[in-house]
Amino acid sequence: MLRIGWFSTGRGEGSRGLLNFVQKRLAETGADAELSFVFSNRERGEADGSDEFFKLVDGYGIPLVTHSSSAFRKTISGRFADHREEFDQQVMDKLADMDADICVLAGYMLIVGGKMCRRYPLLNLHPALPDGPIGTWQEVVWELIETRATKTGAMVHLATEEVDRGPVVSYVTVPITGPGFEQHWQSLKGRDLAEIKETEGEDHPLFRAIRSEQYEREPYLLFETLRAVSQGEVLVRDVNVLDASGEPLSQSMPNGLCLDRQIAEAMLGTRERKAG
C-alpha cells in the first residue's frame, strides 16, 4: 500500500476539488494507495476557504496536521524566506509520527526549502510541459500565447530547491491549435499582447481556452502518476526518479513517463459515466 502525504494550504475550491478527485479515484479504481495524512499551513478558524477544506478532510477520515505560516510570520523579524528552513523544521517536527512513502504538493502556497525536499519525496504539479515555461499558471499561459506555442500540458516533478525544475516523473500533452483554438489565435493578429493583458486579461478567450485544457487534465495526471508509482512503473527514491528496473528514468524517458493514453481513457470513461 502506497502511503501518500498531502500538503495543501486549502485556500479554495481548486484545493478541495483536487483532494476530492484523487480520493474518489482511489476508491473507484481500487488503487493500492491511500492518503495517510493531510498537512496545511493554516489552522482551523484562520480562513473560510481552508475551513471548508478541513471539513472535507475530516469527512474522509484522513488525519489532519496544521501549522500556521501566518502565525509563524508574526514571531520572526525580516523576510519569511530567510526563516523558511526554520518553519519547515517545525512542520517536520509536527509530522514526525506520520508515515508517507511519497508526498504531494497540491495547492501548497509556500516554497519548500531544501531540507524538507530531502526529507520527503515531494511531487509537485506544474501546469506546463517538462521543457515549457516556469512560474505561476497565469505566467505559463501568457508565455504560451507570446511564443505562439502549438501544444501545452502539465507535468509532475520532484520538488527541489530549483523551482519548477526538479526531476520529471510524468507529463500529459494537449494541442492548443486547430478546432476550438484557431479563431482565438486569429483574434491576436495586429494586436499588442500588452494591451490585451491590460484590457482583457485572463478573460481573453484564448487565455481561457488554454487554461481550460490544462485544468481539465491536471487532476487525472496527478492520480495516474500516483497509480503508476503504486504499481512500480516508476520509482521515487529520495531525490531520484527511477524506472521499474531501478535505472534513472531520464535515461529511457528524458521527459518522464508520458500518460497521454491513460489520461485520455480515464477522461473518456468519466464522460461516458456522466452521459449514462
Buried (B, 14 or more C-beta within 10 A) or exposed (E): EBBBBBBBBBBBEBBBBBBBBBBEBBEEEEBEBBBBBBBBBBBBEBBEBBBBBBEBBEEBEBEBBBBBBEEBEEEEEEEBEEBBEEBBBEBBEEBEEBEBBBBBBBBBBBEBBBEBBEBBBBBBBBBBBBEBBEBEBBEBBBBBBEEEBEEBBBBBBBBBEEEBBBBBBBBBBBBBEEEEBEEBBEEBEEEEEEEBBEEBEEEBEBBBBBBEBBBEBBBBBBBBBBBBBBEEBBBBEEBBBBBEEEEEBBEEBEBBBBBBEBBBEBEEEBEEEEEE
